[in-house]
Amino acid sequence: MNWPDDYINKIITGDCLEVMPGIPDGAVDCVITDPPYNSHTHKNAKTTTGLKKFGVCFSEIDNYDFLGILLAKSKYWIAVFCPIESVGIIKSENENNYVRGMIWDRIVNTPQISGDRPSQACEGIALLHSTRKKMKWN
């Protein structure tokens, strides 16, 4: 495999911790990631046999250490979809790369999976930028 010739304009899916080591630093233009929620959210989540049947079984995360790997691989932008409460955590752990917090307005939001509280009408997006290139939004 020759990077990046074999991967121009490609979407690579998979577990980032397994995929990223094979990608050279600075080789990715944009990273969009939607990591699992934290243990507080997962603690009361209801799982069903149907979800497990389709492979929806993943562990929660309680830190965003993996963002350092993503920042190393990215030339420009990283958009991290996360709970609203996590935007501040991501900012404090990535001060030099944090640009701003944004909102994904979930027009038709899913009911709360735990069934014990109201659903969230929006989700947070932490926008980060690699320090490799000058910041330019296009």
Contacts in CASP RR format, 6 or more apart in sequence:
PFRMAT RR
TARGET T0000
AUTHOR 0000-0000-0000
METHOD contacts of the structure
MODEL  1
MNWPDDYINKIITGDCLEVMPGIPDGAVDCVITDPPYNSHTHKNAKTTTG
LKKFGVCFSEIDNYDFLGILLAKSKYWIAVFCPIESVGIIKSENENNYVR
GMIWDRIVNTPQISGDRPSQACEGIALLHSTRKKMKWN
3 22 0 8 1.000
3 23 0 8 1.000
3 24 0 8 1.000
3 27 0 8 1.000
4 24 0 8 1.000
4 27 0 8 1.000
7 27 0 8 1.000
12 19 0 8 1.000
12 23 0 8 1.000
16 33 0 8 1.000
16 66 0 8 1.000
16 69 0 8 1.000
16 70 0 8 1.000
17 66 0 8 1.000
17 69 0 8 1.000
20 69 0 8 1.000
20 70 0 8 1.000
20 73 0 8 1.000
23 73 0 8 1.000
24 73 0 8 1.000
25 72 0 8 1.000
25 73 0 8 1.000
26 72 0 8 1.000
26 73 0 8 1.000
26 74 0 8 1.000
26 75 0 8 1.000
26 130 0 8 1.000
26 132 0 8 1.000
27 73 0 8 1.000
27 75 0 8 1.000
28 73 0 8 1.000
28 74 0 8 1.000
28 75 0 8 1.000
29 74 0 8 1.000
29 75 0 8 1.000
29 76 0 8 1.000
29 77 0 8 1.000
30 74 0 8 1.000
30 76 0 8 1.000
30 77 0 8 1.000
30 78 0 8 1.000
30 79 0 8 1.000
31 70 0 8 1.000
31 73 0 8 1.000
31 74 0 8 1.000
31 77 0 8 1.000
31 78 0 8 1.000
31 79 0 8 1.000
32 78 0 8 1.000
32 79 0 8 1.000
32 81 0 8 1.000
33 70 0 8 1.000
33 78 0 8 1.000
33 79 0 8 1.000
33 80 0 8 1.000
33 81 0 8 1.000
34 80 0 8 1.000
34 81 0 8 1.000
35 61 0 8 1.000
35 64 0 8 1.000
35 66 0 8 1.000
35 80 0 8 1.000
35 81 0 8 1.000
35 82 0 8 1.000
36 42 0 8 1.000
36 58 0 8 1.000
36 59 0 8 1.000
36 60 0 8 1.000
36 61 0 8 1.000
37 60 0 8 1.000
37 61 0 8 1.000
37 82 0 8 1.000
37 83 0 8 1.000
38 60 0 8 1.000
38 61 0 8 1.000
38 62 0 8 1.000
38 83 0 8 1.000
38 86 0 8 1.000
39 60 0 8 1.000
39 62 0 8 1.000
41 60 0 8 1.000
41 83 0 8 1.000
42 59 0 8 1.000
42 60 0 8 1.000
44 114 0 8 1.000
44 115 0 8 1.000
44 116 0 8 1.000
45 113 0 8 1.000
45 114 0 8 1.000
46 113 0 8 1.000
46 114 0 8 1.000
46 115 0 8 1.000
47 56 0 8 1.000
47 57 0 8 1.000
51 57 0 8 1.000
63 93 0 8 1.000
64 80 0 8 1.000
64 86 0 8 1.000
64 89 0 8 1.000
64 90 0 8 1.000
64 93 0 8 1.000
64 94 0 8 1.000
67 78 0 8 1.000
67 80 0 8 1.000
67 90 0 8 1.000
67 93 0 8 1.000
67 94 0 8 1.000
67 128 0 8 1.000
68 94 0 8 1.000
70 78 0 8 1.000
71 78 0 8 1.000
71 94 0 8 1.000
71 97 0 8 1.000
71 128 0 8 1.000
71 130 0 8 1.000
74 130 0 8 1.000
74 132 0 8 1.000
75 130 0 8 1.000
75 132 0 8 1.000
75 133 0 8 1.000
76 129 0 8 1.000
76 130 0 8 1.000
76 132 0 8 1.000
76 133 0 8 1.000
76 135 0 8 1.000
77 127 0 8 1.000
77 128 0 8 1.000
77 129 0 8 1.000
77 130 0 8 1.000
78 97 0 8 1.000
78 127 0 8 1.000
78 128 0 8 1.000
78 129 0 8 1.000
78 130 0 8 1.000
79 125 0 8 1.000
79 126 0 8 1.000
79 127 0 8 1.000
79 128 0 8 1.000
80 90 0 8 1.000
80 125 0 8 1.000
80 126 0 8 1.000
80 127 0 8 1.000
80 128 0 8 1.000
81 104 0 8 1.000
81 123 0 8 1.000
81 124 0 8 1.000
81 125 0 8 1.000
82 90 0 8 1.000
82 123 0 8 1.000
82 124 0 8 1.000
82 125 0 8 1.000
82 126 0 8 1.000
83 120 0 8 1.000
83 123 0 8 1.000
83 124 0 8 1.000
84 103 0 8 1.000
84 120 0 8 1.000
84 122 0 8 1.000
84 123 0 8 1.000
84 124 0 8 1.000
86 124 0 8 1.000
86 126 0 8 1.000
87 101 0 8 1.000
87 124 0 8 1.000
87 125 0 8 1.000
87 126 0 8 1.000
88 126 0 8 1.000
90 98 0 8 1.000
90 126 0 8 1.000
90 128 0 8 1.000
91 98 0 8 1.000
91 101 0 8 1.000
91 126 0 8 1.000
94 126 0 8 1.000
94 128 0 8 1.000
96 131 0 8 1.000
97 128 0 8 1.000
97 129 0 8 1.000
97 130 0 8 1.000
97 131 0 8 1.000
98 126 0 8 1.000
98 127 0 8 1.000
98 128 0 8 1.000
99 127 0 8 1.000
99 128 0 8 1.000
99 129 0 8 1.000
99 135 0 8 1.000
100 127 0 8 1.000
101 124 0 8 1.000
101 125 0 8 1.000
101 126 0 8 1.000
101 127 0 8 1.000
102 124 0 8 1.000
102 125 0 8 1.000
102 126 0 8 1.000
102 127 0 8 1.000
103 122 0 8 1.000
103 123 0 8 1.000
103 124 0 8 1.000
103 125 0 8 1.000
104 122 0 8 1.000
104 123 0 8 1.000
104 124 0 8 1.000
104 125 0 8 1.000
105 121 0 8 1.000
105 122 0 8 1.000
106 120 0 8 1.000
106 121 0 8 1.000
106 122 0 8 1.000
106 123 0 8 1.000
109 119 0 8 1.000
109 120 0 8 1.000
109 121 0 8 1.000
109 122 0 8 1.000
110 119 0 8 1.000
111 119 0 8 1.000
112 118 0 8 1.000
112 119 0 8 1.000
112 120 0 8 1.000
129 135 0 8 1.000
END
